């Protein structure tokens, strides 16, 4: 098993298995953790996709990374305003 296969497996674990149940949670901390998991999974997937030459998939992962970063930023801003 190569390092790229390990990165790909970790990407799937972070991007789907961990993130999906956490994002739909009503609790702030769980949702934030889910978005961080999506960002980590997308970043790891981007590494594998660049190495494999899958540039269209790379741009799709970039889209998910940017969306999760934007959601994290919005969550932090709204949580800061409530205190």
N, C-alpha and C positions, 0 to 999 in steps of 0.2 A: 504494500500500500504506500503510495507516494504522498508527499506533503500536500499536493494539490487535491488529491482525493479526500484527505483529512479535512482540508479547508472547505471543500464542497459539502461534506457531511455536516460539519459544524455550521455552515451557512444555512442548510436546510433546517437544522435543529433550532437555531436562533430565529430565522426568518419566518418559520411557520409553526413549529411545535410549541415553542415558548411564547411567541408573540401573539398568536391568534386568540388564545383564551384571555390573555391579559389586556388586550386592546379593548375588548368589549366589556370589561369590568367597569363598574360605576365608581370605584375607588380611584382617587387621583393618583396615588403612588403606583398602583398596579397598572393603570393605563400608561403612565409615564414610563414604567419599566418595559411595557410591551412595545412602545414606540422606540425605545433605545434598542431593544432586541431586533426590531425591524431594520433599524439603521445599521446595526452590527452585521446582521445577516446579508443585507444589501452590499455592504462594503466588502465582505468576504466573497460574495458571489462575483463582484466586479473584478476581484483579483483573478479568480479562476477563468472568468469569461475573457479577460484581456489575454491571458496566457493561451487560451484555446482559439483565439481569433474570432470570438462570437461578439462582434461589435454591436449588432442590433440588440442583443440581450444585455450588453454592457450599458447601453443607453436606457433600457427599461429599468435596470437596477439603479441607475443614476436617478431616474424619475422617482422611484420608491425611496431612495435615500434622501432626496430633497424634500419630498412630501413629509416624511417622518421628521426631518429636522425642522420643517416649518410648523408642524403640529406640536413638537416639543417646545419650540419658541413661543407659540401662542398659549400653550398651557402654563408655562412659567410666567408669562406676562399677566394672564388673568388671575393666577393664584397670588401673585404679588399685589395686585390691586385690591384683593379681598381683605388683606390684613391691614 
